[in-house]
Amino acid sequence: MSPKRSLLRLALLSSLCVLSACALRPFYRQVLPPDVVQNKGVGVEQVTLRVVEPETQRPISGARVVLTTGLRRFSATSDVNGLLQLPVSPELLAENPLVEVILPKGMADYALQPVKQEAAPAQPPAGEPGAPAAIEPAPQPGGESGTPAAGETGTPSGSQPGSGTEAQPPQG
């Protein structure tokens, strides 16, 4: 075989390996929830993803996910539940970088699943069964009337006048 032919084969094989490696990596928009992509990331600062084994759906702990843009590099590592957070921005959506996943030793394959963000649970109105007791701030000495309320001494709790535990004005 001629040296030129060997070099040509090597070049083709190398480019094929690079292309196949890129084909195995998803793009940024492919790992985000569809509604985030559709809204161009407006109102969302980050998304939570779960890294799992495709066959068993068990979480993969310690998987590193890397986004490399022209100017920046973002990296996140999955926790024991396979969860990690990626930033969302119109710039990242426009650039749409490849998402590189570096698996822990012994892992061969993975799947990225978007995790639905749960809104803060609505609390029932006070007084209804199951409603938490309303917590009101404690009245402060020297409030509106300028005098302590009944039963208050005007000193911080646990301190007595002259005991040396009162708040001291800042020196300076």
Disulfide bonds with the S-S distance in Angstrom:
none
